Amino acid sequence: GDDRTVDTHIKMLRHNLGPYRDFITTVRGMGYKFEA
């Protein structure tokens, strides 16, 4: 369903960022954040 839309986009972002994919971190119970 649509409840996984954000997760799907994050997965694609991580793939496209290549070696920088670890900058996107999961915050349990909150969502995601970008750490540079």
N, C-alpha and C positions, 0 to 999 in steps of 0.2 A: 503494500500500500504506500500511500504518500508519507507515512510517518518516518520513512527511512530516506527521504529526499536529501536532507542535510548530510547524512552519513555518506550517501553516494557521492555527493559533490566534494566532500572532504577527501574521500578515497581518490577521486580523480585529481584533486589539487595536489595531494601528496605524490601521486604518480608523476604529475607534470613538473613538480618542483625538483625531482631527482635527488641529488645529494643534499638538498636543503629541506627535504620532507619532514625531518625531525623537528623543524621549527614550529610545526603545528602540533600542539599537545592536546590531549584529552583531559578535561577537568571533570572528574566523576561527579555526577549529579547536577552539573551546570551546563556543559557543552564543550566548546573548543576555544583555544587561544593561540595566538601567534607569538612566539618568543624568538627574538632575534639576538 
